[in-house]
Amino acid sequence: MQPRVLLIDDFHSALEKGLTAAGFVVVDARDCGSSLPEIIALIQEHKPQGLMVRSKCFVGEEILSANDDLQWVGRGGAGMDNIDELVAKALNIHCFNAGEANSDAVGEHTLAMLLGLFTQLVKSHMEILDNRWDREGNRGLELRGRTVGILGYGNTGSAVAKKLTGFGVRVIAHDKYKHGFGNEFVEEVSEEVLLAESDVLTLHVPLTNETKNWLNEVRLSMMKPQFWLLNLSRGGVLDLSLVLRELVAGRMHGFAADVLSIEPPFQGDLAFMEIFNGLRKNNRVILSPHVGGWTVESYQKISEVLLDKVLKLYDIPNG
């Protein structure tokens, strides 16, 4: 019997074509709604062995247990925070992602945001659109000679380190779960050294119980009097109220984020909107709509990586 795969999110056509060519029955349900009853109904109707998701829904116990035939879940992206991996493990359902597929995209986006902060590119662009020509007010800074710290040295953290080569910066990194990764691109350090010596701190960790609101009062007190902060991981690793406070106080020199704890942020409650409005009105802040890993190239690579991992599960040669 041919294994059946259910796609409930948008993927590059390479995934469906590759699976079909390998003998899988692919059910394209990417146009389905995001409500739990709709998705459960689809799973119960088609009884797939595999489920392909992005961010349409949280894959919790209701979805994972909706079909006894479900053997694996593939996530089109790096983060796994929208899949209950503990429940999946208990049900013997294998979960995997495609984090290596968009690491270059996130790495480049990180550098774009970092350079944007140092050159005041966004601020000066907006002023020109408003018929203002302020050279002195937009005098930039150079990266050379500074220390860039990376929290998390997985696919994206290591990509950032490699892409910083040539900027004349010292690159340090800390990863609680990885050791011995120091090389020509990066120096492995403790969390204490990372916080104390980073002029720029960029975050590239998954959202877990350990990383939620990771940058707290204690860790902030260990950082330099002025620093730049970037978050291209998950919004939940930061308390934005602390970020805004540090910006206003002048301890944080600049902040850039591709992710927020509520997305889109315009749907937040009154307290969140007050903080968000404070950030977006600050000319030392750069925000983007969770597009760091969302390039034309990564869109295809994600599907290719997922295809390769599925074929390996079934010991099917790729190509």
C-alpha positions in Angstrom: 0.0 0.0 0.0 1.3 3.4 -1.0 2.1 5.7 2.0 -0.1 8.7 2.2 1.2 12.3 3.0 -1.1 15.2 4.0 0.1 18.7 3.2 -1.8 21.3 5.3 0.4 24.2 4.6 2.0 25.9 1.6 5.2 24.2 0.2 7.2 24.5 -2.9 6.1 22.2 -5.7 9.3 20.3 -5.4 8.0 18.5 -2.3 4.8 17.2 -3.9 6.5 16.3 -7.2 9.3 14.4 -5.4 7.0 12.5 -3.1 4.7 11.5 -6.0 7.6 10.4 -8.1 8.8 8.2 -5.1 5.5 6.5 -4.9 3.7 8.4 -2.2 0.1 9.5 -2.4 0.1 13.2 -1.7 -3.1 14.9 -0.4 -2.9 18.6 -1.1 -4.9 20.3 1.7 -3.0 23.5 1.8 -6.2 25.5 1.2 -7.9 24.0 4.3 -8.8 26.2 7.2 -6.7 26.5 10.3 -9.3 25.4 12.8 -8.7 22.3 14.9 -11.9 20.5 13.8 -11.1 21.0 10.1 -7.6 19.6 10.4 -8.7 16.7 12.5 -11.4 15.9 10.0 -8.9 15.9 7.2 -6.6 13.5 9.1 -9.4 11.2 10.0 -10.6 11.2 6.4 -7.3 10.6 4.6 -5.4 8.6 7.4 -1.9 9.8 6.4 1.3 8.2 7.5 2.9 11.6 7.3 1.9 15.2 8.0 3.6 18.2 6.5 3.0 21.5 8.4 4.4 25.0 8.6 2.7 27.4 11.0 -1.0 27.1 10.2 -1.8 25.4 13.5 -0.4 24.0 16.7 0.2 20.2 16.3 -0.9 19.0 19.7 -2.4 15.8 21.2 -5.7 16.2 19.4 -4.0 16.2 15.9 -1.3 13.7 16.8 -3.8 11.2 18.1 -6.5 11.7 15.4 -5.1 8.9 13.3 -3.5 5.7 14.4 -1.6 5.5 11.1 0.3 8.7 11.7 4.0 7.9 11.9 5.8 11.2 11.3 5.4 15.0 11.1 7.6 17.3 9.0 7.9 21.0 9.7 8.7 23.4 6.9 11.0 25.6 8.9 13.5 25.7 11.8 11.4 26.1 14.9 9.5 23.2 16.5 7.6 25.2 19.0 4.2 24.6 17.3 4.6 20.8 17.6 4.1 19.0 21.0 7.2 16.9 20.7 6.6 15.2 24.1 3.2 13.9 23.0 4.6 12.9 19.7 7.4 10.9 21.3 4.9 9.2 23.6 2.9 8.2 20.5 6.1 7.1 18.7 5.6 9.7 16.0 8.9 11.0 14.5 9.2 14.8 14.2 11.7 16.6 12.0 12.3 20.1 10.6 14.2 21.8 7.8 16.4 24.1 9.8 19.4 23.7 7.6 17.4 24.9 4.6 16.9 28.5 5.6 20.0 29.1 7.7 21.7 31.1 4.9 18.6 33.3 4.5 18.4 34.0 8.3 22.1 34.6 8.4 21.9 37.2 5.6 18.9 38.8 7.2 20.8 39.1 10.5 23.6 40.9 8.8 21.2 43.2 7.0 19.5 44.2 10.2 22.9 44.6 12.0 24.3 46.8 9.3 21.0 48.7 9.2 21.3 49.6 12.9 24.9 50.7 12.5 24.4 52.7 9.4 21.0 54.2 10.3 19.9 53.2 6.8 16.2 52.9 7.6 16.1 56.2 9.5 17.9 58.1 6.8 15.8 56.6 4.1 12.5 57.6 5.8 13.8 61.1 6.4 14.6 61.5 2.7 11.1 60.4 1.9 9.9 63.2 4.2 12.1 65.7 2.4 14.8 65.9 5.1 18.5 65.7 4.3 20.4 65.2 7.6 23.9 64.0 7.1 25.2 64.7 10.6 22.2 63.2 12.3 22.7 60.0 10.4 26.4 59.5 10.9 27.0 55.8 11.1 29.2 53.5 13.1 31.6 50.7 11.9 31.5 47.1 13.0 35.3 46.6 12.8 36.9 46.0 16.2 33.7 45.1 18.0 32.6 41.8 19.6 29.5 40.1 18.2 28.0 37.5 20.5 25.8 34.7 19.2 23.4 32.8 21.5 22.8 29.4 20.0 25.2 27.8 17.6 23.0 25.6 15.5 22.3 26.0 11.8 21.5 29.7 11.9 24.0 30.8 14.6 26.8 29.1 12.7 25.7 30.7 9.4 25.8 34.1 11.1 29.3 33.5 12.3 30.6 32.5 8.9 28.9 35.5 7.2 30.7 37.9 9.7 34.0 36.9 8.2 35.7 39.9 6.7 34.0 42.5 8.9 37.0 42.6 11.3 34.9 41.6 14.3 35.5 39.2 17.1 32.8 36.5 17.1 31.9 34.6 20.3 29.1 32.2 20.8 27.5 30.2 23.6 25.3 27.1 23.2 24.1 25.3 26.3 23.8 22.0 24.4 26.8 22.2 22.1 30.5 22.1 23.0 33.8 22.0 21.1 32.5 24.0 18.2 35.1 26.7 18.2 36.8 27.2 14.9 38.2 29.8 12.5 34.8 31.6 12.5 33.9 31.7 16.2 35.2 31.4 19.7 33.2 29.3 22.1 32.6 31.0 25.5 30.5 30.7 28.6 27.1 32.4 29.0 28.8 34.8 31.4 31.5 35.8 28.9 28.9 36.1 26.1 26.9 38.6 28.1 29.9 40.6 29.6 31.9 41.0 26.4 29.3 41.3 23.5 28.9 44.7 21.9 26.3 43.1 19.7 24.2 40.1 20.9 22.2 38.2 18.4 19.8 35.4 19.4 19.3 32.2 17.5 17.7 29.7 19.9 14.5 27.7 19.7 11.6 28.7 22.0 11.5 26.3 24.9 10.7 26.5 28.6 14.4 27.2 29.2 14.6 30.0 26.6 11.3 31.8 27.2 12.1 35.3 28.4 15.7 34.3 28.4 17.0 38.0 28.5 15.8 38.8 32.0 16.9 41.4 34.6 19.8 39.3 35.8 21.3 38.8 32.4 20.7 42.4 31.4 22.7 43.5 34.5 25.7 41.5 33.2 25.9 43.2 29.8 27.9 46.3 28.7 26.5 49.8 29.4 25.6 50.1 25.8 24.9 47.2 23.4 22.9 46.2 20.3 20.4 43.4 20.4 19.0 41.3 17.6 16.4 38.6 17.8 15.9 36.3 14.8 14.8 33.3 16.7 11.3 33.5 18.4 9.6 36.4 19.9 9.0 34.6 23.2 12.7 34.6 24.2 12.5 38.3 24.9 10.4 40.4 27.3 9.7 43.4 25.0 8.9 45.6 28.0 12.5 45.2 29.2 13.8 45.9 25.7 11.8 49.2 25.5 12.9 50.2 28.9 16.6 49.6 28.1 16.3 51.6 24.8 14.6 54.6 26.5 17.2 54.5 29.3 20.0 54.5 26.7 21.6 51.2 27.9 20.5 49.4 24.7 22.0 51.3 21.7 19.8 49.6 19.1 17.3 46.7 18.7 16.3 44.7 15.6 13.8 41.8 15.5 12.3 39.7 12.8 10.1 38.0 15.3 7.6 39.1 18.0 5.8 37.3 20.8 2.5 38.2 19.0 2.3 38.0 15.2 0.9 40.0 13.6 1.6 42.5 16.5 -1.5 44.6 15.6 -3.6 41.9 17.1 -2.1 42.3 20.6 -3.9 43.4 23.7 -3.7 47.0 25.1 -0.6 46.3 27.2 1.3 44.7 24.3 0.3 47.4 21.8 1.6 50.1 24.2 5.0 48.4 24.2 5.0 47.7 20.5 4.0 51.3 19.6 6.9 52.4 21.8 9.3 50.2 19.8 8.1 51.2 16.4 8.3 54.9 17.1 11.9 54.5 18.3 14.4 55.4 15.5 16.9 52.9 16.9 14.7 50.0 16.2 14.3 47.9 13.0 11.5 45.4 12.7 10.6 43.0 9.9 7.5 40.6 9.6 9.1 37.2 10.3 10.7 37.0 6.8 14.3 36.2 7.8 14.1 32.7 6.5 11.5 33.4 3.9 13.5 33.9 0.7 12.8 32.6 -2.8 15.7 30.2 -2.5 14.9 28.9 1.0 11.2 28.3 0.0 12.5 25.7 -2.5 15.3 24.4 -0.3 12.9 23.7 2.6 10.8 21.4 0.4 14.0 19.7 -0.9 15.3 19.1 2.6 12.0 17.7 3.8 11.7 15.5 0.8 15.2 14.1 1.4 14.4 13.3 5.1 11.1 11.6 4.2 12.9 9.4 1.6 15.5 8.4 4.1 12.8 7.4 6.5 11.6 4.8 3.9 15.1 4.0 2.7 14.2 5.4 -0.8 17.1 6.8 -2.8 16.7 10.5 -3.7 16.9 10.9 -7.4 
